[in-house]
Amino acid sequence: MRVCILAFGCQMNDYDSGRIAGMLRDRGAEIVEDPKKADFVIVNTCSVRRHAEDRVLSLLGRLRAWRKRDPARRLAVVGCMAEREADSLAGRFPHVDFIVGARRIAEIGRLYDETLSGAAGGTVSPIMAIGESPMGDGTDFGRAPALRPFPHQAYIAVSRGCNKRCSYCVVPSARGPEKSRAMNDIEEEARRLAAEGVREITLLGQTIDSYGGDLGDGSSLETLLRRLYEIPGLLRLRFITNHPANCREDLFRTMAELSDRVMPFVHMPAQSGSDRILGLMRRGYTRRKYLRLLDAARKACPGIGIASDFIVGFPTESRADFEETLDLVRRAEFQSCFLFKYSPRPGTKAAEMPDDVPEAEKRIRHAELTALQAEISERLNRARIGSVEEVLVDSPSKTDARQLAGRSRSFRIVIFPGATDLIGSLVRVKIEKATALALYGRIAQ
């Protein structure tokens, strides 16, 4: 079978999609990128925002005709939306062969085999696997997939699930409570990956600052970084995503101490600059604490790259609340931000509140914040002109095959002319030009 995996959402979904690809390749499947060329399409879904769910629903509707044209074709829905909406999806899309929730990814291989043998065959009630993982400890972390976008980079899931109860978020219900992976297991996998030629590892966790707290053995993100730092051949370590309520200043001191391998970059979503809205969001910190964390990060790691997330139009958000968000962004001077318009998520506390900010006003606020962040990003990037950046080369540039693209230590995109044999290596690039999105230069002599 030619299998196409279409992923929506976060890096954990990308990680799971890679695991699925590896499972099915081991069963003889050929992994393809174009669904039109596939015999089997797997849609890995996201429920964090309504827009992501709407895109999935639209795609599944379009795939109805694709499925009908050839009775041998197969279709599956997996991930967070599958976990939360399995019955609804099964009733609305009877052409789906099986549905697997985010907590039971490990069962996809078995269901794939059953589907090909005709056990599901496009019946009205697809095979389903949702709820807690059948693994002995309740959590399946899996192994970093052999199929990765870049062979020199890999993700490792160090925790799954989330214990936070942010009022707008469905992650705890979709992925379950937080569970940390044993440090020895993580180290063993990291050593294996480094021996296979991986040069950069990114540690994944929904709230990675909490890593180890449930293990009861003194494990923490800081101790984990120290362990992985010692692995021969591993040149770069990154981690995502930080939660401001759990982030500790000791983390930044550890990053500074291990700065030749632990990259100076954190992704720490603020979500709002208004203390009133942060309280309604149940985020567990104030703007003052957030700004204090940024100060500590920059003091310990000068030049650190900091990214954030913001939601505009949260229920009852006034213009004054939004102005506080604009002020926070000006003060923080983020390297980049992911910006979203609020959409109610069924089953969350925020969904019980009136969605009272008009859609037109949400669009206005989103555009304002986008323009402000673009100005900041461009100014910060232009300040890098004349500097020499250490870049891990990823691939040819998407916009110009004659150029190479990679990431600087602070996670900025860097584009420069060079030969493809540099992919996977570290090079020094002198920056000559900059935009809000990328740095441009030439290999330093």
Secondary structure by P-SEA (a helix, b strand, c coil): cbbbbbbcccaaaaaaaaaaaaaaaaabbbbbcccccccbbbbbcccccaaaaaaaaaaaaaaaaaaaacccbbbbbbcccccccaaaaaaaccccccccccccccaaaaaaaaaaacccccccccccccccccccccccccccccccccccccccccccccccccccccccccccccccccaaaaaaaaaaaaaacccbbbbbccccccccccccccccaaaaaaaacccccccbbbbcccccccccaaaaaaaaaaccccccccccccccccaaaaaaacccccaaaaaaaaaaaaaaccbbbbbbccccccccccaaaaaaaaaaaaaacccbbbbbccccccccccccccccccaaaaaaaaaaaaaaaaaaaaaaaaaaccccccccccccccccccbbbbbcccccbbbbbbccccccbbbbbbbcccccccccccccc
